[in-house]
Amino acid sequence: MTDSRTRAVVAGASMAGLLAARVLSETFDRVTLVERDDLPAEPVPRRGVPQGRHPHGVLARGVQVLDELFPALLEELAAHGAVVGDMQQDVRWYVDGHLLRQQPIGMQGIGLTRPLLEDRVRARVLALPGVDVVAPADVDGFVLADGRVTGVRIRRGNRSAGPQTTDVLPADLVVDATGRGSHTPAWLESQGLPRPAEERIDVGMRYTTWVLPRRPGDLGGDRACLIGATVARPRFGAALSVEGDRWIVGAGGYRGDAAPTDLAGFRDYVATLPASELCELVSDREPVDDPHTYHFASSTRRRYEQLTRFPDGLLVTGDALSSFNPVYGQGITVAALEALALRKVLAAGADRSARRFFRRVARLIDVPWDMAAGGDLRIPSVSGPRLLRVRVMNAYVARVQAASAVDAAVGRAFLLVANLTDPPQKLLRPRFAASVLLKARHAGPVAAPVAGSGSAVGLPRPREVSPAEAVGAEHDRPLRER
């Protein structure tokens, strides 16, 4: 990038592109978003967001960043019907078959559909001075001159509606936010430059989503129920309260184990999950929409930070850089954190900006990537390297999750890390680890329903263990077990 900051072009106007444009507007006179879809005037699903009809999560850290970049956004979303609640008190988290004990954590979460979130953020971004959008338009490559990108080739118009007109948008900086289907690796190769190395975790996930009416008293007033896969039962489910007094309920499995798209089959499927809440929600009410399915083949990370040759004037962000298994709800939050990283790089000047950006975001991605990859590699059918470090951490995290069922403070610490608010190292502090290993022994296993039974097993909340009981149990164990 040169010192000139006249115009930046962002390829892709989904969440990652919108967040990048928000930050770029602070330092560039003009920011142009280029989007393949014809952007809707209201919050409705669009083709460019294939997962847009399914449950979406924004981690607590992502909520904080969104509220920093767009002041009072949370209040605006709530005014449009989004459901705000405490991430531990108002959500039922089932992790490794254990229900985390609920108590206020002071960490806000929000339940809403992806179209509503994107609609409100897009309205905020396009209202910024100097920001405009070209849509629909296809990005047809970048303009390379003297080793740096100086513009974007685009084809304006909808390709299915007739001939498109070609154009070149000059730019001092181009940001690729076109998602996991990004053509930047192929474009680099076409210019005689190396492609970034890729890491993949093949999960082969398929899930089905229904939208149901929400009634007063559902889930005892809780805003969401999230049921993670276990090694014994690698199926998952989620119920999120969203705008319009609705539940968005999704369930699925790994390696092609998809939930049926007929309602009776879906009800039988969720009855096999290790918790009964979803079964109860779908058992006695009719959906308000047709079912929708989604297939996610693999988590993919492109290692741009390892490249020794890369053109100046070009950056990559969002799913084009790393796309995560959506069950962990990390994508939007990581894109928001990458936007903050972009802000810091721009503030430091144009010199070697691509190298500095990719190195900074690589460190940022390491944590959620390791968390998601480690969680997926617990599942025997998922292919990938199960290094000793991964196996040891998975064994310890399983104990943290078990201890969270009897000690809300352990659950709080776990959720702060899972929501990218605290670093994972906090879970490894000696005193905390000792407490985890002790209390995990008092968390009984969660009973799982029998496959195909058609009914779920009720799950009692785990009994609270007093400190005196815990200490007594520790003394009762033989020394060789301590």
Sequence and secondary structure as in RCSB ss.txt:
>XXXX:A:sequence
MTDSRTRAVVAGASMAGLLAARVLSETFDRVTLVERDDLPAEPVPRRGVPQGRHPHGVLARGVQVLDELFPALLE
ELAAHGAVVGDMQQDVRWYVDGHLLRQQPIGMQGIGLTRPLLEDRVRARVLALPGVDVVAPADVDGFVLADGRVT
GVRIRRGNRSAGPQTTDVLPADLVVDATGRGSHTPAWLESQGLPRPAEERIDVGMRYTTWVLPRRPGDLGGDRAC
LIGATVARPRFGAALSVEGDRWIVGAGGYRGDAAPTDLAGFRDYVATLPASELCELVSDREPVDDPHTYHFASST
RRRYEQLTRFPDGLLVTGDALSSFNPVYGQGITVAALEALALRKVLAAGADRSARRFFRRVARLIDVPWDMAAGG
DLRIPSVSGPRLLRVRVMNAYVARVQAASAVDAAVGRAFLLVANLTDPPQKLLRPRFAASVLLKARHAGPVAAPV
AGSGSAVGLPRPREVSPAEAVGAEHDRPLRER
>XXXX:A:secstr
  S  SEEEEE  SHHHHHHHHHHTTT SEEEEE SS   SSS   TT TTTTS     HHHHHHHHHHSTTHHH
HHHHTT EEEETTTSEEEEETTEE      S EEEE  HHHHHHHHHHHHHTSTTEEEE SEEEEEEEEETTEEE
EEEEEES GGGS  EEEEEE SEEEE   TT  HHHHHHHTT    EEEEEEEEEEEEEEEEE  TTGGGG SEE
EE   SSS EEEEEEEETTTEEEEEEEESTT    SSHHHHHHHHTTSSSSHHHHHHHS   SS  EEEEEEEEE
EEEGGG S   BTEEE GGGTEE  GGG  HHHHHHHHHHHHHHHHHT STTHHHHHHHHHHHHHHHHHHHHHHH
HTTSTTSBS   HHHHHHHHHHHHHHHHHTT HHHHHHHHHHHTTSS GGGGG HHHHHHHHHHGGG        
TT SS           HHHHHHHHHHS GGG 
